[in-house]
Amino acid sequence: MKPNYSIILFAFLIASCKHKPETAVKNAKDGPVLVDVIVANPQTIVSKVEANGTVVANEYVELHPEVSGRLTYLNIPEGAYVQQGTVVARINDADLEAQLNKSKVALDLAVKTEERLRKLLAVNGVNQSDYDIALNAVNGYKADIAYTQSLIDKTIIKVPFSGIMGLRQVSPGAYLSPTSIIATVQQLDKIKIDFTLPEEYSNLIAKGNTVDVLIDATKQITRKAVIIAIEPQVLVNTRNLKVRAQLQDTRVNPGAYVKVYLTADRDKKGIFVPTNAIIPDDKNKQLVLVKNGKASFVNVLTGVRQADNVEVTNGIAAGDTIVVTGVLFARPKADLKVRSVKTLDELVVN
């Protein structure tokens, strides 16, 4: 009977698989574990408070007519710079102009009558009451003219301050009311940032202090802004303070969303370790230290977190040697061999 070679080969593979892990464990136990370490070194903690902000123009206005009527004149140079006082629109004022002319004619006659009666009054040729009636008529027509002129002025829409004209919202001949928006004007020579901050951080803000503003998240462009005003009253709904800062960059569009960063705890120092060097379990967080060539596991407490590192507030001291690579292969009191001493910057780069 011929031997079954497939069964023999299968048995050989099983025996080989069972034997290899034992060899690996044995080799791991024979020599020390190679690790990279860092030396615990206190460094300054720059803690930042993040807030949401909105870009605001230095001045902003929506141009509305003060009276209702048909639009007879429109001059909106969209996107262009306009000077203060420029007439951009007119509402039909034909009826008001007619009323004004009528009052002027009546005033002319009243003035002549008043002058004639004044001369007669000087020679006692007329009663004082007749003269008073003539004088009152003059003053009444002057008041009518002033009132009508004020109504005419309301039909003229002028730019209240120099700035950039927005997009036109109406067409010539349209019937407008005081709620109609003709266009907008914004003053962009100075840009402001409005942001809110929890009142617990009120000690970080003061008039004249600077904040960092992230104006382009894609390119990570940050600019400085100077706090120019703080709302005295806390917002009741959110318990936040409203702050306004002037941005030292005018290339931002009003209405844009930005991130505002305030620096806190400038003088505080702490020891940072890579996040992946910490071993978490159900109750504690541990670090592996190298002491006399052996692994020593210590429980630690953590504090401020950064992108790749975390502050250790308790459990280690300055000068301790902390294992940052090969952590998973270390065992309590096992021999360790330090391959290299790293810095936090080198670990981030790697």
C-alpha positions in Angstrom: 0.0 0.0 0.0 1.4 3.4 -1.0 1.7 6.2 1.6 -0.7 9.2 1.4 1.8 12.1 0.9 -0.9 14.8 1.2 -1.7 13.7 4.8 2.0 13.6 5.7 2.5 17.2 4.3 -0.5 18.5 6.2 0.8 17.1 9.4 4.2 18.6 8.8 2.7 22.1 8.3 0.7 21.8 11.5 3.8 20.9 13.5 5.7 23.8 11.9 3.0 26.3 12.8 2.9 25.1 16.4 6.7 25.3 16.7 7.3 28.8 15.3 5.4 30.9 17.9 7.2 29.2 20.7 10.5 30.1 19.1 9.4 33.7 18.7 8.4 33.9 22.4 11.7 32.3 23.4 13.7 34.8 21.4 11.7 37.7 22.8 12.5 36.5 26.3 16.1 35.9 25.6 17.1 39.5 24.8 16.0 43.0 26.0 13.2 44.9 24.1 14.5 47.7 21.9 12.8 51.0 22.6 13.1 54.7 21.8 12.7 57.2 24.7 12.3 60.8 25.5 13.4 62.7 28.6 10.7 64.4 30.5 11.3 68.1 30.2 8.9 70.8 31.3 7.9 73.3 28.6 5.7 76.4 28.4 2.1 75.6 27.7 0.4 77.9 25.3 -3.3 77.3 25.8 -5.7 78.8 23.3 -9.4 79.6 23.7 -11.4 79.3 20.4 -14.4 81.4 19.5 -16.6 81.9 16.5 -16.5 85.2 14.8 -18.1 87.2 11.9 -16.5 89.7 9.7 -18.2 93.1 9.8 -17.7 96.1 7.6 -16.7 99.4 9.3 -19.9 101.0 8.1 -22.9 99.2 6.4 -26.3 100.5 5.2 -29.2 99.4 3.1 -30.5 102.2 0.9 -34.3 102.6 1.3 -36.6 105.3 0.0 -38.3 107.3 2.7 -41.5 107.7 0.7 -43.5 105.5 -1.6 -43.6 106.2 -5.4 -42.4 105.4 -8.8 -38.6 105.3 -9.4 -37.8 108.0 -12.0 -34.0 108.0 -11.7 -31.5 105.3 -10.9 -27.7 105.4 -10.8 -26.1 102.4 -9.1 -22.5 101.9 -10.0 -22.3 98.3 -8.8 -19.1 97.3 -7.0 -17.7 100.8 -7.5 -16.5 103.3 -4.9 -18.9 106.2 -4.4 -18.5 109.5 -2.6 -20.7 110.6 0.3 -23.7 112.6 -0.9 -23.9 111.0 -4.4 -27.5 110.9 -5.7 -28.2 107.3 -6.7 -32.0 107.3 -7.0 -35.1 109.6 -7.2 -38.8 109.0 -6.6 -41.4 110.7 -8.7 -42.0 114.2 -7.1 -44.0 116.0 -9.8 -47.0 116.6 -7.4 -44.8 118.0 -4.7 -43.0 120.3 -7.2 -46.3 121.6 -8.3 -47.4 122.2 -4.7 -44.1 124.0 -4.1 -44.5 126.3 -7.0 -48.1 127.1 -5.9 -46.9 128.0 -2.4 -44.1 130.2 -3.9 -46.7 132.2 -6.0 -48.9 132.6 -3.0 -45.9 133.7 -0.9 -45.0 136.3 -3.4 -48.4 137.9 -3.3 -48.5 137.7 0.5 -45.1 139.4 0.8 -46.3 142.3 -1.4 -49.5 142.7 0.7 -47.5 142.7 3.9 -45.1 145.3 2.6 -48.0 147.6 1.5 -49.8 147.3 4.9 -46.6 147.9 6.8 -46.2 151.3 5.1 -49.8 152.2 5.8 -49.4 151.0 9.5 -46.6 153.5 9.8 -49.0 156.4 9.1 -51.9 154.9 10.9 -53.6 154.1 7.6 -54.5 150.5 8.6 -55.4 148.6 11.7 -52.8 146.6 13.5 -54.9 143.5 13.3 -55.1 143.7 9.5 -51.3 143.9 9.3 -50.9 141.0 11.7 -53.1 138.9 9.4 -51.0 139.8 6.4 -47.8 138.9 8.3 -49.2 135.6 9.5 -50.0 134.7 5.9 -46.4 135.3 4.8 -45.1 133.1 7.6 -47.7 130.4 6.8 -46.7 130.2 3.2 -43.0 130.0 4.2 -43.8 127.1 6.4 -45.7 125.4 3.7 -42.7 125.8 1.3 -40.3 124.4 3.9 -42.6 121.4 4.5 -43.1 120.6 0.8 -39.3 121.0 0.3 -38.7 118.4 3.0 -41.0 116.0 1.3 -39.2 116.5 -2.0 -35.9 115.9 -0.2 -37.2 112.5 0.9 -37.7 111.5 -2.7 -33.9 111.8 -3.3 -31.7 108.9 -2.1 -28.1 109.8 -1.4 -25.1 107.8 -0.3 -24.7 108.6 3.5 -21.0 107.8 3.5 -18.2 107.0 1.1 -17.9 103.3 0.4 -18.3 100.4 -2.0 -21.7 100.1 -3.7 -23.4 96.7 -3.7 -25.6 95.1 -6.3 -28.7 96.9 -7.6 -31.9 95.4 -6.3 -34.5 97.4 -8.3 -35.1 98.6 -11.9 -36.1 102.1 -13.2 -39.8 102.6 -13.2 -40.5 100.3 -10.3 -42.9 101.3 -7.6 -41.1 101.5 -4.3 -42.1 101.7 -0.7 -40.0 102.4 2.4 -39.4 98.7 2.8 -37.8 98.3 -0.6 -34.0 97.9 -0.8 -32.4 99.8 -3.6 -28.8 98.7 -2.9 -26.2 98.5 -0.1 -23.1 100.5 0.7 -20.2 99.2 2.7 -17.1 100.9 4.0 -14.2 98.5 3.8 -11.2 100.6 4.7 -11.5 99.1 8.2 -12.7 95.6 8.9 -14.1 94.5 12.2 -14.6 91.1 13.8 -17.6 90.4 16.1 -17.3 87.3 18.3 -18.7 85.9 21.5 -16.9 84.4 24.4 -18.1 82.7 27.6 -18.0 85.1 30.5 -15.6 82.9 32.4 -12.9 84.0 30.0 -13.6 87.7 30.6 -10.1 88.1 32.2 -8.6 87.3 28.8 -10.2 90.3 27.0 -9.5 94.0 27.4 -9.6 96.9 25.1 -6.3 97.1 23.2 -5.5 93.3 23.5 -4.7 91.4 20.4 -6.3 88.1 19.2 -5.5 85.8 16.3 -8.1 85.5 13.5 -8.0 82.5 11.1 -9.3 84.2 7.9 -8.6 81.3 5.5 -8.9 77.8 6.9 -7.7 76.2 3.6 -4.4 78.0 3.5 -4.2 78.4 7.3 -3.8 82.2 7.0 -4.0 84.0 10.4 -4.0 87.7 11.0 -4.0 89.9 14.2 -6.9 91.9 15.4 -7.1 94.5 18.2 -10.0 94.5 20.6 -11.7 97.9 20.3 -14.9 97.4 22.3 -16.7 95.0 24.7 -20.4 94.8 25.2 -20.9 95.7 28.9 -23.9 93.4 29.3 -23.7 89.6 29.1 -26.1 88.0 26.6 -28.9 86.6 28.7 -29.6 83.6 26.5 -26.1 82.3 26.2 -24.3 84.0 29.1 -21.6 85.1 26.6 -19.8 88.4 26.2 -19.9 90.1 22.8 -16.5 91.5 21.7 -15.5 93.6 18.7 -12.0 93.7 17.3 -10.5 95.6 14.4 -8.7 93.3 11.9 -5.4 94.4 10.5 -6.3 93.0 7.0 -8.9 94.4 4.7 -9.0 91.5 2.2 -11.8 89.7 4.0 -15.4 89.8 2.8 -17.9 91.2 5.4 -20.3 88.4 6.6 -17.6 85.7 6.4 -17.2 83.2 9.2 -13.8 83.2 11.0 -12.2 81.5 14.0 -10.8 83.7 16.8 -8.1 82.5 19.1 -7.2 84.0 22.5 -4.0 82.9 24.3 -4.3 81.9 27.9 -1.9 80.4 30.6 1.2 81.9 29.0 3.4 81.3 32.1 2.3 77.8 32.9 4.7 74.9 32.3 4.1 71.2 31.9 5.5 67.9 30.7 4.2 66.6 27.4 4.4 63.1 26.0 3.2 61.6 22.7 -0.4 60.5 22.9 0.4 57.0 21.7 2.9 56.5 24.5 0.1 56.3 27.1 -1.4 52.9 27.9 -5.1 53.2 28.8 -7.0 50.6 30.8 -10.3 50.5 32.6 -9.3 52.6 35.6 -5.9 54.2 34.9 -3.6 55.6 32.3 0.0 54.4 32.4 3.4 55.2 31.0 6.5 53.0 30.7 9.6 54.4 32.3 13.2 53.1 32.0 14.7 52.7 35.4 18.0 50.9 35.8 17.6 49.3 32.4 14.2 47.8 33.3 10.6 48.7 32.5 8.7 50.5 35.2 4.9 51.0 34.8 3.5 54.2 36.5 0.0 55.5 36.7 -0.4 59.1 35.4 -3.0 61.9 35.1 -3.3 63.9 31.9 -4.3 67.5 31.3 -4.1 69.8 28.2 -4.2 68.0 24.9 -2.5 69.1 21.7 -2.6 67.6 18.2 -0.1 64.8 18.9 0.9 65.3 22.5 -0.8 65.4 25.9 0.3 67.0 29.2 1.1 64.7 32.1 0.1 66.5 35.3 0.9 63.7 37.8 2.9 60.5 37.9 6.3 61.5 36.4 8.9 64.1 37.1 11.4 66.1 35.1 14.3 64.0 34.0 12.4 60.7 33.8 13.1 58.5 30.8 9.8 57.7 29.0 9.4 54.9 26.5 7.7 56.2 23.3 8.2 53.3 20.9 8.0 49.5 21.6 5.5 50.3 24.4 3.4 47.2 23.6 6.3 44.8 23.9 7.5 46.0 27.3 6.6 44.0 30.4 6.9 45.1 34.0 10.5 44.7 35.2 11.6 43.4 31.8 15.0 44.4 30.4 14.9 47.3 28.0 17.6 48.5 25.6 17.4 52.2 24.6 18.0 52.5 20.9 17.8 56.3 20.7 16.7 59.4 22.6 14.1 61.4 20.7 12.5 64.8 21.1 8.8 65.6 20.7 9.4 67.5 17.5 11.2 64.5 15.9 8.3 62.2 16.8 5.8 64.6 15.2 7.9 64.7 12.0 8.3 60.9 11.9 
